[in-house]
Amino acid sequence: MSNETLKIKLEIAGKSYDLEIPPQDEEAYRLAARRVNHSVAACQQQHFDGYGVQDFLAMVALDVTVTNIELSRSREVGDDQMKRLIELSSLVRKHLDE
């Protein structure tokens, strides 16, 4: 396994960041930076009085985290669902064995 890294520069909310990342992750980092910048711009267009860039970044971070939690929850299988899947699997095996 290679320890090779790629040096890239990303601008997020008007500030430049030098990063060292695995080369295979470059596209994801650049896409993430574009999405953050787009979300910050969308927040800024809502003209929240007294809000600065840090406030907008906090709002974007909150939105991304809520989305991540919702996605994680949607992928979880509940106990009842798992029991039903086990029952269905058992029925399929019985049918195949006949």
C-alpha positions in Angstrom: 0.0 0.0 0.0 1.4 3.4 -1.0 1.6 6.3 1.4 1.5 8.7 -1.5 -0.3 12.0 -1.0 -1.4 14.7 -3.3 -1.1 18.4 -2.4 -4.2 20.4 -3.4 -5.5 23.9 -2.6 -9.2 24.4 -1.9 -11.0 27.6 -1.3 -13.8 27.3 1.2 -15.9 30.4 2.1 -13.3 32.7 0.7 -10.4 31.2 2.5 -7.7 29.0 0.9 -6.6 25.7 2.4 -3.6 23.6 1.5 -4.3 19.9 2.0 -2.5 16.7 1.5 -4.9 13.9 0.6 -4.8 10.4 -1.0 -4.8 11.0 -4.8 -7.9 8.8 -5.2 -9.9 11.2 -2.9 -9.2 14.4 -4.9 -12.5 14.4 -6.8 -14.5 13.9 -3.5 -12.6 16.8 -1.8 -13.1 19.2 -4.7 -16.8 18.3 -5.0 -17.2 18.7 -1.2 -15.6 22.2 -1.3 -17.9 23.2 -4.2 -21.0 22.0 -2.2 -19.9 23.8 0.9 -19.4 27.0 -1.0 -22.7 26.6 -2.7 -24.5 26.1 0.6 -22.7 29.1 2.2 -23.8 31.3 -0.7 -27.4 30.1 -0.4 -27.3 31.0 3.3 -25.8 34.4 2.5 -28.6 35.1 0.0 -31.2 34.8 2.8 -29.7 38.0 4.3 -29.5 37.0 8.0 -28.7 40.3 9.7 -25.6 40.1 11.9 -24.4 36.8 10.5 -20.8 36.3 9.3 -19.0 33.6 7.4 -18.4 31.6 10.5 -22.2 31.6 11.2 -23.0 30.4 7.7 -20.4 27.7 7.9 -21.9 26.6 11.2 -25.3 26.4 9.6 -23.9 24.4 6.7 -22.2 22.0 9.1 -25.5 21.5 11.0 -27.4 20.8 7.8 -24.8 18.3 6.6 -24.8 16.6 10.0 -28.6 16.3 10.1 -28.6 14.9 6.6 -25.9 12.4 7.6 -27.9 11.3 10.7 -31.1 10.9 8.7 -29.2 8.8 6.1 -27.8 6.6 8.8 -31.2 6.1 10.4 -32.8 5.2 7.0 -30.2 2.5 6.6 -30.8 0.9 10.0 -32.8 -2.2 10.1 -35.1 -2.5 13.1 -35.5 -5.6 15.2 -39.0 -6.4 13.8 -37.7 -6.0 10.2 -34.7 -8.2 11.0 -37.0 -10.9 12.5 -39.1 -10.8 9.3 -36.1 -11.0 7.1 -34.9 -14.1 9.0 -38.4 -15.7 8.7 -38.4 -15.0 4.9 -34.9 -16.4 4.5 -36.0 -19.5 6.3 -39.1 -19.9 4.1 -36.9 -19.4 1.0 -34.5 -22.1 2.2 -37.3 -24.5 2.9 -38.8 -23.9 -0.5 -35.4 -24.5 -2.2 -34.8 -27.7 -0.3 -38.1 -29.2 -1.4 
